[in-house]
């Protein structure tokens, strides 16, 4: 009996520790953007576009992505982590990965140029590649044993280990198909793999920091048509740009804390950066965060749109964003439990 009580107390302590670790980056990631006199971009929400079947609901909406057919993939977590697919008109199509061992605590979904679907799960410490039909084709990372529970998830899971993650956050690819994973909450690094999953290199010291070669919660990652890699260094309020060899090219430090970034397809590409209000929702953050910046890839700000809030067209912690069409975006919001379609422009 004593041993049982000790086990329960250890579990409660571990859960509390994980909860504090989970909240810490969010509490830090809230600051007013340095950019001033930024023009407002007209926008409106297309209400009711995403249509869930009766009795099915979003939990926290962590990720959203589209494929070449315009189908929409939403990654959500509540009682369970689940991924839903909708057609180009927002009608429900199917659920992907039902009961999958790698689905534990959703963080991001992305779709590559071949319409493969990638799920980044911070709970299982895995990045999972599905083919367009929804079959698992590759897994990067390793899920902690169930016997270790939350303790294993919260440990610094291999700061320099080539194939172990510590609560990864996002994934992208360069023009050669090399894979880049932002290993965000624990290891504070970006790791490069070959297209078939072999380790190549990494950037980041493994410890949280604000040095040129350090990250403080690399929370989101995207790439352009030249193969350059853009990392949302959320805790340091900057977007860092690397070439595909992970050599630093530039830093953009004027658009707040990048909870999410997205780069639209060519021929003219745009960078979208969300300076989101945190999911902890401190009242002081609402007036200084919540907007999305539209930028040239060289960091020139073209305008901004949105504000913190739960009404249509407002944003309550953007955690996922799709900009395949730079004039019609999809955004996934944690605290509002929804995916919105946003149309930019005055029409």
CORVENFEN-V585379 format. One record per residue. N is the residue number from 1. SS is DSSP state (~ for helix, > for strand, _ for the rest). BURIAL is b if it has 24 or more other ideal C-beta (glycine too) atoms within 12 Angstrom, else e. D_LAST is the distance of its C-alpha to the last C-alpha in whole Angstrom. Layout:
# CORVENFEN-V585379
n:N ss:SS burial:BURIAL d_last:D_LAST
n:N ss:SS burial:BURIAL d_last:D_LAST
This chain:
# CORVENFEN-V585379
n:1 ss:_ burial:e d_last:68
n:2 ss:~ burial:e d_last:68
n:3 ss:~ burial:e d_last:66
n:4 ss:~ burial:e d_last:64
n:5 ss:~ burial:e d_last:63
n:6 ss:~ burial:e d_last:63
n:7 ss:~ burial:e d_last:60
n:8 ss:~ burial:e d_last:58
n:9 ss:~ burial:e d_last:58
n:10 ss:~ burial:e d_last:57
n:11 ss:~ burial:e d_last:54
n:12 ss:~ burial:e d_last:53
n:13 ss:~ burial:e d_last:54
n:14 ss:~ burial:e d_last:52
n:15 ss:~ burial:e d_last:49
n:16 ss:~ burial:e d_last:49
n:17 ss:~ burial:e d_last:49
n:18 ss:~ burial:b d_last:46
n:19 ss:~ burial:e d_last:44
n:20 ss:~ burial:e d_last:45
n:21 ss:~ burial:b d_last:44
n:22 ss:~ burial:b d_last:41
n:23 ss:~ burial:e d_last:39
n:24 ss:~ burial:e d_last:41
n:25 ss:~ burial:b d_last:38
n:26 ss:~ burial:b d_last:35
n:27 ss:~ burial:e d_last:37
n:28 ss:~ burial:b d_last:37
n:29 ss:_ burial:b d_last:34
n:30 ss:_ burial:b d_last:32
n:31 ss:_ burial:b d_last:32
n:32 ss:_ burial:e d_last:29
n:33 ss:_ burial:b d_last:28
n:34 ss:_ burial:e d_last:30
n:35 ss:_ burial:b d_last:27
n:36 ss:_ burial:e d_last:26
n:37 ss:_ burial:e d_last:24
n:38 ss:_ burial:b d_last:21
n:39 ss:_ burial:e d_last:17
n:40 ss:> burial:e d_last:15
n:41 ss:_ burial:b d_last:12
n:42 ss:_ burial:e d_last:9
n:43 ss:> burial:b d_last:9
n:44 ss:> burial:b d_last:9
n:45 ss:> burial:b d_last:12
n:46 ss:_ burial:e d_last:12
n:47 ss:_ burial:e d_last:15
n:48 ss:_ burial:e d_last:18
n:49 ss:_ burial:b d_last:17
n:50 ss:_ burial:b d_last:21
n:51 ss:> burial:e d_last:24
n:52 ss:_ burial:b d_last:27
n:53 ss:_ burial:e d_last:30
n:54 ss:_ burial:e d_last:32
n:55 ss:_ burial:e d_last:34
n:56 ss:_ burial:e d_last:32
n:57 ss:_ burial:e d_last:31
n:58 ss:_ burial:b d_last:29
n:59 ss:_ burial:b d_last:32
n:60 ss:> burial:b d_last:31
n:61 ss:> burial:b d_last:28
n:62 ss:> burial:b d_last:29
n:63 ss:> burial:b d_last:27
n:64 ss:> burial:b d_last:24
n:65 ss:> burial:b d_last:24
n:66 ss:> burial:b d_last:23
n:67 ss:_ burial:b d_last:25
n:68 ss:_ burial:e d_last:25
n:69 ss:_ burial:e d_last:24
n:70 ss:_ burial:b d_last:21
n:71 ss:_ burial:b d_last:24
n:72 ss:> burial:b d_last:23
n:73 ss:> burial:b d_last:26
n:74 ss:> burial:b d_last:27
n:75 ss:> burial:b d_last:30
n:76 ss:> burial:b d_last:31
n:77 ss:> burial:b d_last:34
n:78 ss:_ burial:e d_last:36
n:79 ss:_ burial:e d_last:39
n:80 ss:_ burial:e d_last:39
n:81 ss:> burial:b d_last:37
n:82 ss:> burial:b d_last:35
n:83 ss:> burial:b d_last:32
n:84 ss:> burial:b d_last:30
n:85 ss:> burial:b d_last:28
n:86 ss:> burial:b d_last:25
n:87 ss:_ burial:e d_last:24
n:88 ss:_ burial:e d_last:20
n:89 ss:_ burial:e d_last:19
n:90 ss:_ burial:b d_last:21
n:91 ss:> burial:e d_last:24
n:92 ss:> burial:e d_last:27
n:93 ss:> burial:b d_last:29
n:94 ss:> burial:b d_last:32
n:95 ss:> burial:b d_last:34
n:96 ss:> burial:b d_last:35
n:97 ss:_ burial:b d_last:38
n:98 ss:_ burial:e d_last:40
n:99 ss:_ burial:e d_last:43
n:100 ss:_ burial:b d_last:43
n:101 ss:_ burial:e d_last:45
n:102 ss:_ burial:b d_last:42
n:103 ss:_ burial:b d_last:40
n:104 ss:_ burial:b d_last:41
n:105 ss:_ burial:b d_last:38
n:106 ss:> burial:b d_last:35
n:107 ss:> burial:b d_last:33
n:108 ss:> burial:b d_last:31
n:109 ss:> burial:b d_last:30
n:110 ss:> burial:b d_last:29
n:111 ss:> burial:b d_last:29
n:112 ss:_ burial:b d_last:30
n:113 ss:_ burial:e d_last:30
n:114 ss:_ burial:e d_last:32
n:115 ss:_ burial:b d_last:30
n:116 ss:_ burial:b d_last:33
n:117 ss:> burial:b d_last:32
n:118 ss:> burial:b d_last:34
n:119 ss:> burial:b d_last:34
n:120 ss:> burial:b d_last:36
n:121 ss:> burial:b d_last:38
n:122 ss:_ burial:b d_last:39
n:123 ss:_ burial:b d_last:42
n:124 ss:_ burial:b d_last:43
n:125 ss:_ burial:b d_last:43
n:126 ss:> burial:b d_last:42
n:127 ss:> burial:b d_last:39
n:128 ss:> burial:b d_last:39
n:129 ss:> burial:b d_last:38
n:130 ss:> burial:b d_last:37
n:131 ss:_ burial:e d_last:37
n:132 ss:_ burial:e d_last:34
n:133 ss:_ burial:e d_last:36
n:134 ss:_ burial:b d_last:37
n:135 ss:_ burial:e d_last:40
n:136 ss:> burial:b d_last:41
n:137 ss:> burial:e d_last:42
n:138 ss:> burial:b d_last:43
n:139 ss:> burial:b d_last:43
n:140 ss:> burial:b d_last:43
n:141 ss:> burial:b d_last:45
n:142 ss:_ burial:b d_last:48
n:143 ss:_ burial:b d_last:47
n:144 ss:_ burial:b d_last:50
n:145 ss:_ burial:e d_last:53
n:146 ss:_ burial:e d_last:52
n:147 ss:_ burial:e d_last:56
n:148 ss:_ burial:e d_last:54
n:149 ss:_ burial:b d_last:51
n:150 ss:~ burial:b d_last:49
n:151 ss:~ burial:e d_last:51
n:152 ss:~ burial:b d_last:51
n:153 ss:~ burial:b d_last:47
n:154 ss:~ burial:b d_last:47
n:155 ss:_ burial:b d_last:50
n:156 ss:_ burial:b d_last:49
n:157 ss:_ burial:b d_last:49
n:158 ss:_ burial:b d_last:50
n:159 ss:_ burial:e d_last:49
n:160 ss:_ burial:e d_last:50
n:161 ss:_ burial:e d_last:51
n:162 ss:_ burial:b d_last:49
n:163 ss:_ burial:b d_last:48
n:164 ss:_ burial:b d_last:48
n:165 ss:_ burial:b d_last:45
n:166 ss:_ burial:b d_last:44
n:167 ss:_ burial:b d_last:41
n:168 ss:_ burial:b d_last:39
n:169 ss:_ burial:b d_last:35
n:170 ss:> burial:b d_last:33
n:171 ss:> burial:b d_last:34
n:172 ss:> burial:b d_last:32
n:173 ss:> burial:b d_last:34
n:174 ss:_ burial:b d_last:35
n:175 ss:_ burial:e d_last:35
n:176 ss:_ burial:e d_last:38
n:177 ss:_ burial:e d_last:37
n:178 ss:_ burial:b d_last:39
n:179 ss:> burial:b d_last:38
n:180 ss:> burial:b d_last:37
n:181 ss:> burial:b d_last:38
n:182 ss:> burial:b d_last:37
n:183 ss:> burial:b d_last:40
n:184 ss:_ burial:b d_last:39
n:185 ss:_ burial:b d_last:40
n:186 ss:_ burial:b d_last:44
n:187 ss:_ burial:b d_last:44
n:188 ss:_ burial:b d_last:42
n:189 ss:> burial:b d_last:42
n:190 ss:> burial:b d_last:40
n:191 ss:> burial:b d_last:42
n:192 ss:> burial:b d_last:42
n:193 ss:> burial:b d_last:43
n:194 ss:_ burial:e d_last:43
n:195 ss:_ burial:e d_last:41
n:196 ss:_ burial:e d_last:44
n:197 ss:_ burial:b d_last:44
n:198 ss:_ burial:e d_last:47
n:199 ss:> burial:b d_last:47
n:200 ss:> burial:b d_last:47
n:201 ss:> burial:b d_last:46
n:202 ss:> burial:b d_last:44
n:203 ss:> burial:b d_last:43
n:204 ss:_ burial:b d_last:44
n:205 ss:_ burial:e d_last:47
n:206 ss:_ burial:b d_last:47
n:207 ss:_ burial:e d_last:47
n:208 ss:> burial:b d_last:44
n:209 ss:_ burial:e d_last:44
n:210 ss:_ burial:e d_last:42
n:211 ss:_ burial:e d_last:44
n:212 ss:_ burial:e d_last:42
n:213 ss:_ burial:e d_last:44
n:214 ss:_ burial:b d_last:43
n:215 ss:> burial:b d_last:40
n:216 ss:_ burial:b d_last:39
n:217 ss:_ burial:b d_last:38
n:218 ss:> burial:b d_last:36
n:219 ss:> burial:b d_last:33
n:220 ss:> burial:b d_last:31
n:221 ss:> burial:b d_last:31
n:222 ss:> burial:b d_last:29
n:223 ss:> burial:b d_last:30
n:224 ss:_ burial:b d_last:28
n:225 ss:_ burial:e d_last:29
n:226 ss:_ burial:e d_last:32
n:227 ss:_ burial:b d_last:33
n:228 ss:_ burial:b d_last:33
n:229 ss:> burial:b d_last:33
n:230 ss:> burial:b d_last:31
n:231 ss:> burial:b d_last:32
n:232 ss:> burial:b d_last:31
n:233 ss:> burial:b d_last:34
n:234 ss:~ burial:b d_last:33
n:235 ss:~ burial:b d_last:36
n:236 ss:~ burial:b d_last:36
n:237 ss:_ burial:b d_last:33
n:238 ss:> burial:b d_last:32
n:239 ss:> burial:b d_last:31
n:240 ss:> burial:b d_last:34
n:241 ss:> burial:b d_last:33
n:242 ss:> burial:b d_last:36
n:243 ss:_ burial:b d_last:37
n:244 ss:_ burial:b d_last:38
n:245 ss:_ burial:e d_last:42
n:246 ss:_ burial:b d_last:41
n:247 ss:_ burial:e d_last:41
n:248 ss:> burial:b d_last:39
n:249 ss:> burial:b d_last:37
n:250 ss:> burial:b d_last:35
n:251 ss:> burial:b d_last:34
n:252 ss:> burial:b d_last:31
n:253 ss:_ burial:b d_last:32
n:254 ss:_ burial:b d_last:29
n:255 ss:_ burial:b d_last:26
n:256 ss:_ burial:b d_last:29
n:257 ss:_ burial:b d_last:30
n:258 ss:> burial:b d_last:28
n:259 ss:> burial:b d_last:28
n:260 ss:> burial:b d_last:26
n:261 ss:> burial:b d_last:25
n:262 ss:> burial:b d_last:23
n:263 ss:> burial:b d_last:23
n:264 ss:_ burial:b d_last:20
n:265 ss:_ burial:e d_last:22
n:266 ss:_ burial:e d_last:23
n:267 ss:_ burial:e d_last:23
n:268 ss:_ burial:e d_last:21
n:269 ss:_ burial:b d_last:22
n:270 ss:_ burial:b d_last:20
n:271 ss:> burial:b d_last:22
n:272 ss:> burial:b d_last:20
n:273 ss:> burial:b d_last:23
n:274 ss:> burial:b d_last:23
n:275 ss:> burial:b d_last:25
n:276 ss:_ burial:b d_last:25
n:277 ss:_ burial:b d_last:27
n:278 ss:_ burial:b d_last:31
n:279 ss:_ burial:b d_last:31
n:280 ss:_ burial:b d_last:34
n:281 ss:_ burial:b d_last:32
n:282 ss:_ burial:e d_last:34
n:283 ss:~ burial:e d_last:33
n:284 ss:~ burial:e d_last:33
n:285 ss:~ burial:b d_last:31
n:286 ss:_ burial:b d_last:28
n:287 ss:_ burial:e d_last:27
n:288 ss:_ burial:e d_last:27
n:289 ss:_ burial:b d_last:26
n:290 ss:_ burial:b d_last:23
n:291 ss:> burial:b d_last:20
n:292 ss:> burial:b d_last:19
n:293 ss:> burial:b d_last:20
n:294 ss:> burial:b d_last:18
n:295 ss:> burial:b d_last:21
n:296 ss:_ burial:e d_last:22
n:297 ss:_ burial:b d_last:25
n:298 ss:_ burial:e d_last:28
n:299 ss:_ burial:b d_last:27
n:300 ss:_ burial:e d_last:24
n:301 ss:> burial:b d_last:22
n:302 ss:> burial:b d_last:18
n:303 ss:> burial:b d_last:17
n:304 ss:> burial:b d_last:17
n:305 ss:> burial:b d_last:15
n:306 ss:_ burial:b d_last:16
n:307 ss:_ burial:b d_last:20
n:308 ss:> burial:b d_last:23
n:309 ss:_ burial:b d_last:23
n:310 ss:_ burial:e d_last:23
n:311 ss:_ burial:e d_last:20
n:312 ss:_ burial:e d_last:17
n:313 ss:_ burial:b d_last:15
n:314 ss:_ burial:b d_last:18
n:315 ss:> burial:b d_last:21
n:316 ss:_ burial:b d_last:24
n:317 ss:_ burial:b d_last:26
n:318 ss:> burial:b d_last:24
n:319 ss:> burial:b d_last:26
n:320 ss:> burial:b d_last:25
n:321 ss:> burial:b d_last:22
n:322 ss:> burial:b d_last:20
n:323 ss:> burial:b d_last:18
n:324 ss:> burial:b d_last:19
n:325 ss:> burial:e d_last:16
n:326 ss:_ burial:b d_last:15
n:327 ss:_ burial:b d_last:11
n:328 ss:> burial:b d_last:12
n:329 ss:> burial:b d_last:15
n:330 ss:> burial:b d_last:18
n:331 ss:> burial:b d_last:20
n:332 ss:> burial:b d_last:23
n:333 ss:> burial:b d_last:25
n:334 ss:_ burial:b d_last:28
n:335 ss:_ burial:b d_last:29
n:336 ss:_ burial:b d_last:26
n:337 ss:_ burial:b d_last:27
n:338 ss:> burial:b d_last:24
n:339 ss:> burial:b d_last:21
n:340 ss:> burial:b d_last:18
n:341 ss:> burial:b d_last:15
n:342 ss:> burial:b d_last:12
n:343 ss:> burial:b d_last:9
n:344 ss:> burial:b d_last:8
n:345 ss:_ burial:e d_last:6
n:346 ss:_ burial:e d_last:4
n:347 ss:_ burial:e d_last:0
